[in-house]
Amino acid sequence: MRIINKSLIFVSLLAAPFVQAEGIDHIKETGELQICANPEQKPFSWKNGRPEGFQIDVAKVLADKLDVALEVSWIFRKRHAKLTGCDMYVGVAKLDGDTQYVKKSDPFARMEFKLVTAKGIKPISDLKDLKGLTVGVPGGSIASHALRGKGIELAISYRDEASRLNAVVDGTIDAAIVTQLSTSWHQKSYGSQFNVYDAESLLNKRLNYDYVLGLRRNDQQSREKFNQILSEIKADGSIDKVFDKYGI
């Protein structure tokens, strides 16, 4: 698997021309499926000597189905994708339809948000039970606005869900809002013990969403092909192996 080094991407930000992502025919012609992924978004994607993470593992399954190599462009912001040749993001929210730049596939997973607290923290049945606790959330998220509006202390400095869960385990913070994927992966990987609550019900906000492929400027033929592949990997159990790896 050939990987674009992160440092090369940032050099290209200074002078690289716009690169148009291509469709399924181009992927087959070049023999490469190129994806864009964040190098520090554990457990979805992270650059740690070799590509790993849920998105990377799903991308490997897609590449195998197409019988092509997988290439990863490591970027921190989606706006940097235009400076690479990547064909897709392996995981975007289905909340709305297509955008000017991205066509969305059929769903291949469901992301559900959980409030996780350390063992020993009293049971949480209402937001008022979080008063006096520090909750790790992504800055600017729906969850952060909902909790801040209730006067709950927030911790927004953690770069990914794994970091927030680690902080719960070591007692740096009392609770965190994360996806069920991260909670299950942390429990499976480290044997972590958490109290887990449904965040959407607790906050009374729409948080959960279907997870889809974000195809960059690709045509309808490409979307139909990837939808077909998604159906195949669901039917043959390939995607289930990835889910099992992360405990979901």
N, C-alpha and C positions, 0 to 999 in steps of 0.2 A: 504494500500500500504506500503510495507516494504522498507525502505530506508537505504542504506549503509552510515554511517556517514563519512564525508570527512576525519576526523582525523584518522579513522581506515584505510583508504586507504593509508595515508602517513606513518603510522606505518608499513603497509604491504610492502612498498617499500624497507624496510631494509632487510626483511627476507623471504618474501612470495615466494613460488615456482611458476613457470610459470603455468598459468591457461588457458587451451584450451577452446575457445568458442565452443559451440555445435550447432547443427542444430535444425530444427523444431521439430523433434521427442523428443529431449531432453527438449525443451521448454514445450511441452505438458506433458511429464512425470513428470517434476518438478512442473508444474503449475505456472511457472514464466517466464515472459519476462524481461530480464535484459538489460538495456541500459547504455551507458556511456554518460555523459553530463558535460559540464563546469558549475561550480557553480556561475560564475560571467560573464555571456554572455547575459545580458538582451537586448532584449526581447525574445531571443531564448531559454535560460535556465538560471535559477538562483535559488540558494538555499536561501530561505528567510522564514524559519519556515516550509514550505511545498514545494514540487516541483511545479514549475510554469514555464510557457514559452511555446513558439510555439512548440519546439521539444517535451517537456513533454506532451503537450496536444495531439499532434499527436500520441505519444507513448501510451497514455491512450486509444485512439480509436483502435489502433492495438491490445492492450492487451484485450480489450473488445471483439473484433472480435474472438480472440483465446480463450476467456473465461479463461484467466489466470490473475494472479496478475502482477503488474508492479513493478520492482525493479530498482532503479537508483543508479549507482556508480558515485560519483562526482569526476571528474579528471580535472586537468588543462592542461595536455598535452596528446595527443593521444597515445604517447609511454607508458603511464602509464596504458593503457587499458589492456595490457597483464598481469597485476598483479591483474586483476579483472576477474569475470566470465561473463562480459557483451557480449551480442549477437550482438549488433549493435550500430551504431551512427545514430540518427534520423535526418539526414541532412548532406550530403556531396555533393560536386560539381560533376556533371556528366562529367566534362571537358574531362577526359580520361576514358579508360575502367577500368576493374578490375585491382587491384594490387595484389601483393603476399599475402597480408593480408586481403584484403577487396573485397567482391563481391558487385556489385552495382545493385540496383533494377531499375525498370522503374521509370521515374520522377513522383513526386506527387505535385510539385510546381515549380515555376520559380522565381529565385531571380534576380531582376533588380536593378541596383545601381543608386542612385539619388544624385545630388548635392543640398543640402538644405541650404538656406540662411535665415537669420532673416528678418522679415518684416522691411522695412526701408532701407535695402541694395539695392543699385541701381541694375537694371536688369543685368543679366549675359548672354551675347550672345557669348562670346569668352573667351579663357583662359586669355587673356590680361586684361579682366575686373576683374580678381581676384588679380591682382597686388595691393599690399598694404593691402590685407586682409589676415587673418589667417584662414587656412582651417584644420579641424580635419580629420585625415585619420588613418587607421591602419598602423603601421610601417612595412616597407618591402613589402607593397602591390604594385600592378601594378599602382594603382592610385597615391600612394605616389611618386613613381619613375617618373611618368609622370609629376606631378606638380612640383616636386623638379627640374626637368630638365628645367622648365620654370621660375625658380627663385621665386616661390611662397612660402610664409612662411607657414610651416606646424606645426600642433600640433599632436603629436603621442602618448601622454601619457595616453589617455583615454582608459580604459580597454574594453569597449563595446560600441555598437552603441547608446544605451540609454544615456550613459554619454556624448557622443559627441553632441547628440541632446539637452540635458539639458544645455550644455555649450553654444550652439547657442541661446537658449531661454534666458539665464541669461546674455548674452553679453560677456562672457569670450572669445569666438571665434566668427568669423563672418560667417563661413560656415562649412559644414561637408559633407563627402561622406558616405552614409549609404544605406542600402537596402530599397526598397519600403515597405517591411514588417515593418521595424522599424519606418519609417515616418508615415505610416498609423496608426500603433499602438499608437504612441505618440500623434497624432492628435485626435484619438478616445478616448484615456485615459485621456488626459490633456487639450484637446481643443486647442492645440498649433497651431499657425499660422506661416506657412513657405512659402517661395518661393521655388518651387521644379522644378528642371531641370533634363533632362536625362543626366546622367554622362557619359555614354558610347559614346554618340554623341559628347558631349562637349570635352572629352579627346581624342576622336578618338582612343580608345583602347577597346579591348574585355574585358568586365567586367562581363556581365550577364551570368548566367548559369542555367541549369536545376538542381533541388534539388532532391536528391534521398536518399534512405536508404543505409547505408554502413554496409553490413553484414560481420561480422568478421569470416573469415575462414570457412564459411558455404558452404554446397554443393549446387548443382544445384537444387535439390528438394526443399531446403529451399527458394532459390531465387524465384522459380516458385510459391511457396505458398504465399510469401509476395507480389509478383506481383498480384496474384489473389486477395489478401485482399485489396491491393491498388485500384484495379478496383472496388471492391465491395463498398468501402467507398466513392469512387467518385460517383458511381451510386446511392447509398442510401442517399447521402447528408451529411454523417457523417463528411467528411473532410471539407465540406462547412461551417459547424458550427464553426469549428476551424478558418477558414479563416475570417468569419464574426467577430469573437471575436477580431481579430487583425486588422479589418478594411480593409481587402483585399478580 
